[in-house]
């Protein structure tokens, strides 16, 4: 039947495909292995800019350097803004700790600060693993054809931090993670004597007044560095601020974070309309 439908030339090819069976995989080799990876310390800075031309017509650049190393921290760092200079100098330096054996890409961005909208001048990516150990290295990065460039100093040293266990199959790497469970019960009223802050007492007084009016309220939870980053309770109406809701935040413990949770209680006033 297949010879009739496909023709004499295609039938042998179909048979060849259907008869081939995949070789059994060695599951023992495919299982991830636990390895200990050591930490390295990276110092980035000071920095110096050359010919950082501003897009502003009547002034020079107001530049700053922003950098990030996602394998070390989830938050970016920035230098101070050097005002009105096309050849700025930043004497600041920033410290990172990253795991050796994991791709660690440092991102450097030069930005011209503006009150309305900041203008990017240039950016560069640098593999931290490519830097030699125990030696100060001066690198120059050219950003554009106009000659704008950044001079940066780096130093990579062995870290005294305890090695981190990771799961890896020599392609992917997974570091230890922790889960932080949060249960929002209720918001307790407070007094000036309890916290010593008049505005804090006033805040809760206004919040209670809004709740008494029936204004919807919600509690916002933020954990910087977590996968979820932010969560919110449902809207609540009534004088008793009680939710009994559960939330989970997952953090990469290999980053060495010290988890912080920020709470924001805000109301959404009712909108009344008349016909």
C-alpha positions as CSV (number, residue, x, y, z in Angstrom):
1,X,0.0,0.0,0.0
2,X,2.8,2.4,0.9
3,X,4.6,1.7,-2.4
4,X,1.4,2.6,-4.3
5,X,0.8,5.8,-2.3
6,X,4.4,7.1,-2.1
7,X,6.1,5.5,-5.1
8,X,9.0,3.1,-5.2
9,X,11.6,5.7,-4.3
10,X,10.0,7.0,-1.1
11,X,8.9,3.7,0.4
12,X,12.5,2.5,1.3
13,X,13.2,5.9,2.9
14,X,10.1,5.6,5.1
15,X,11.1,2.1,6.2
16,X,14.6,3.4,7.1
17,X,13.2,6.1,9.3
18,X,10.7,3.8,11.1
19,X,13.3,1.1,11.8
20,X,15.9,3.3,13.4
21,X,15.7,3.2,17.3
22,X,17.5,5.8,19.5
23,X,20.4,4.5,21.6
24,X,19.6,4.3,25.3
25,X,20.8,7.3,27.3
26,X,23.2,6.8,30.1
27,X,21.0,8.3,32.9
28,X,23.8,8.2,35.4
29,X,25.9,10.7,33.3
30,X,22.9,12.9,32.7
31,X,22.2,13.4,36.4
32,X,23.4,16.8,37.8
33,X,26.5,16.6,40.1
34,X,27.1,18.6,43.2
35,X,30.3,20.7,42.9
36,X,31.9,23.3,45.2
37,X,32.8,26.5,43.4
38,X,35.0,29.1,45.0
39,X,34.3,32.8,45.1
40,X,36.4,35.6,43.6
41,X,36.4,39.3,44.6
42,X,36.1,41.9,41.9
43,X,36.9,45.6,42.4
44,X,35.7,47.9,39.6
45,X,36.9,51.5,39.6
46,X,38.1,54.2,39.6
47,X,36.8,55.4,36.2
48,X,37.7,58.1,33.7
49,X,35.8,59.3,30.7
50,X,37.1,61.0,27.6
51,X,35.2,63.1,25.1
52,X,31.8,62.3,26.5
53,X,29.9,64.7,24.2
54,X,26.5,65.8,25.5
55,X,23.4,66.0,23.4
56,X,22.6,69.2,25.1
57,X,23.2,72.3,23.0
58,X,24.3,74.8,25.6
59,X,26.1,72.6,28.2
60,X,28.5,69.8,28.6
61,X,27.7,66.3,29.8
62,X,26.5,65.4,33.3
63,X,27.7,61.8,33.2
64,X,27.6,58.8,35.6
65,X,28.6,55.2,35.3
66,X,26.0,52.5,36.0
67,X,27.2,48.9,36.3
68,X,25.6,45.5,37.0
69,X,26.9,42.0,37.6
70,X,23.8,39.7,37.6
71,X,25.7,36.7,38.8
72,X,26.8,38.6,41.9
73,X,23.8,40.8,42.7
74,X,20.4,41.6,41.3
75,X,20.8,45.3,41.9
76,X,22.8,47.8,39.8
77,X,25.3,50.3,41.2
78,X,26.0,53.8,40.0
79,X,28.7,56.4,40.5
80,X,27.9,60.0,41.4
81,X,27.0,62.4,38.6
82,X,29.9,64.6,37.4
83,X,28.3,67.9,36.3
84,X,29.2,69.8,33.2
85,X,32.2,67.9,32.1
86,X,33.0,66.0,28.9
87,X,36.1,64.4,30.5
88,X,34.8,63.2,33.9
89,X,36.6,61.3,36.6
90,X,35.0,59.0,39.2
91,X,37.2,58.0,42.1
92,X,34.7,55.5,43.3
93,X,35.1,51.7,43.3
94,X,32.6,48.9,43.6
95,X,33.1,45.5,45.1
96,X,31.5,42.3,43.9
97,X,31.9,38.6,44.7
98,X,31.1,36.1,42.0
99,X,31.5,32.3,41.6
100,X,34.4,31.1,39.5
101,X,33.3,28.7,36.7
102,X,30.0,30.6,36.2
103,X,29.7,33.1,33.3
104,X,29.9,36.5,35.0
105,X,29.3,39.4,32.7
106,X,29.9,42.9,34.0
107,X,27.8,45.6,32.2
108,X,29.1,49.2,32.1
109,X,26.8,52.0,30.9
110,X,27.8,55.7,30.5
111,X,24.7,57.9,30.9
112,X,24.3,61.6,30.5
113,X,21.9,62.6,33.3
114,X,19.0,64.9,32.5
115,X,16.0,66.1,34.5
116,X,13.6,65.1,31.8
117,X,15.2,62.0,30.2
118,X,18.8,60.7,30.6
119,X,20.7,59.9,27.4
120,X,22.8,56.8,27.1
121,X,26.3,57.6,25.7
122,X,27.6,54.0,25.4
123,X,27.7,50.6,27.0
124,X,30.1,47.7,27.1
125,X,30.1,44.1,28.4
126,X,33.1,42.5,30.1
127,X,33.6,38.9,31.1
128,X,34.9,39.0,34.7
129,X,36.5,35.5,34.3
130,X,38.8,37.0,31.6
131,X,40.5,39.3,34.0
132,X,43.9,38.1,35.4
133,X,44.1,37.3,39.1
134,X,45.9,39.5,41.7
135,X,46.8,42.3,39.3
136,X,45.4,45.7,38.7
137,X,44.2,45.9,35.1
138,X,43.5,49.1,33.2
139,X,41.0,48.7,30.3
140,X,39.9,51.2,27.7
141,X,36.5,50.9,26.0
142,X,35.6,52.9,22.9
143,X,31.9,53.7,22.6
144,X,31.4,55.5,19.2
145,X,33.1,56.9,16.2
146,X,33.3,60.4,17.8
147,X,36.0,59.1,20.1
148,X,34.0,58.7,23.4
149,X,35.8,56.2,25.6
150,X,35.9,55.0,29.2
151,X,39.0,54.0,31.1
152,X,38.4,51.6,34.0
153,X,40.5,49.8,36.6
154,X,39.8,46.3,37.7
155,X,41.3,43.9,40.3
156,X,40.3,40.3,40.8
157,X,41.4,38.4,43.9
158,X,40.6,35.2,45.7
159,X,37.7,35.6,48.1
160,X,37.8,34.4,51.7
161,X,34.1,33.5,51.4
162,X,33.1,29.8,51.9
163,X,32.8,28.0,48.6
164,X,29.2,27.5,47.4
165,X,27.7,24.1,46.5
166,X,26.0,24.0,43.1
167,X,24.2,21.5,41.0
168,X,25.5,21.2,37.4
169,X,25.6,19.0,34.4
170,X,28.6,21.0,33.0
171,X,26.2,23.0,30.9
172,X,23.6,24.5,33.3
173,X,24.3,25.6,36.9
174,X,21.8,25.9,39.8
175,X,22.7,27.5,43.1
176,X,20.9,27.0,46.4
177,X,17.6,28.9,46.7
178,X,15.6,29.7,49.7
179,X,11.9,30.3,50.0
180,X,10.5,33.0,52.3
181,X,6.9,32.5,53.3
182,X,4.9,35.5,54.4
183,X,1.5,35.5,56.0
184,X,-0.3,38.9,56.1
185,X,-2.6,38.8,59.1
186,X,-3.8,42.3,60.0
187,X,-2.5,45.8,60.3
188,X,-2.3,46.9,63.9
189,X,-3.0,50.5,64.9
190,X,-0.1,52.3,66.4
191,X,0.6,55.3,68.7
192,X,3.3,57.9,68.8
193,X,4.7,56.3,72.0
194,X,5.2,53.0,70.2
195,X,7.2,54.3,67.2
196,X,8.1,57.9,68.1
197,X,7.0,59.2,64.7
198,X,4.1,61.6,64.3
199,X,3.7,61.1,60.6
200,X,3.5,57.3,61.1
201,X,0.7,57.8,63.5
202,X,-1.0,60.2,61.2
203,X,-0.6,57.7,58.3
204,X,-2.5,55.1,60.1
205,X,-5.1,57.6,61.3
206,X,-5.8,58.5,57.7
207,X,-5.8,54.9,56.7
208,X,-8.3,54.0,59.4
209,X,-10.5,57.0,58.3
210,X,-10.4,55.7,54.7
211,X,-11.3,52.2,55.8
212,X,-14.2,53.6,57.9
213,X,-15.5,55.4,54.7
214,X,-15.3,52.1,52.8
215,X,-12.3,53.0,50.6
216,X,-10.6,49.9,49.2
217,X,-7.2,49.1,50.8
218,X,-4.4,46.8,49.9
219,X,-1.0,45.9,51.2
220,X,2.0,45.8,48.9
221,X,5.0,43.6,49.7
222,X,8.3,44.0,48.0
223,X,11.4,41.8,48.4
224,X,14.3,43.2,46.3
225,X,16.4,40.4,44.7
226,X,13.6,37.8,44.8
227,X,12.2,36.1,41.7
228,X,8.7,37.4,42.4
229,X,9.9,40.9,43.6
230,X,6.5,42.2,44.5
231,X,3.1,40.9,45.6
232,X,-0.2,42.5,46.7
233,X,-3.0,41.5,48.9
234,X,-6.6,41.7,47.6
235,X,-8.6,44.8,48.0
236,X,-10.1,45.1,51.4
237,X,-13.1,47.2,52.5
238,X,-13.9,47.7,56.2
239,X,-12.6,49.1,59.4
240,X,-10.7,46.0,60.4
241,X,-7.6,45.6,58.2
242,X,-7.3,41.8,58.2
243,X,-6.3,39.6,55.2
244,X,-5.0,36.2,56.3
245,X,-3.2,35.8,52.9
246,X,0.0,33.8,52.2
247,X,2.8,34.8,49.9
248,X,6.1,33.2,48.9
249,X,9.3,34.8,47.7
250,X,12.2,32.8,46.2
251,X,15.8,34.1,46.5
252,X,19.1,32.9,45.1
253,X,21.1,32.3,48.2
254,X,24.3,32.0,46.3
255,X,24.1,35.8,45.7
256,X,24.8,36.3,49.4
257,X,21.7,38.5,49.8
258,X,20.4,39.8,53.1
259,X,16.7,39.7,52.3
260,X,14.6,42.8,53.1
261,X,10.9,43.2,52.8
262,X,9.3,46.6,52.2
263,X,5.6,47.1,53.0
264,X,3.3,49.7,51.5
265,X,-0.2,50.2,52.7
266,X,-2.2,52.3,50.3
267,X,-5.9,53.1,49.7
268,X,-7.8,53.5,46.5
269,X,-10.5,56.2,47.1
270,X,-13.9,55.5,45.8
271,X,-15.0,57.5,42.7
272,X,-18.6,58.8,43.1
273,X,-20.5,59.8,40.1
274,X,-23.9,61.5,39.8
275,X,-26.4,61.2,37.1
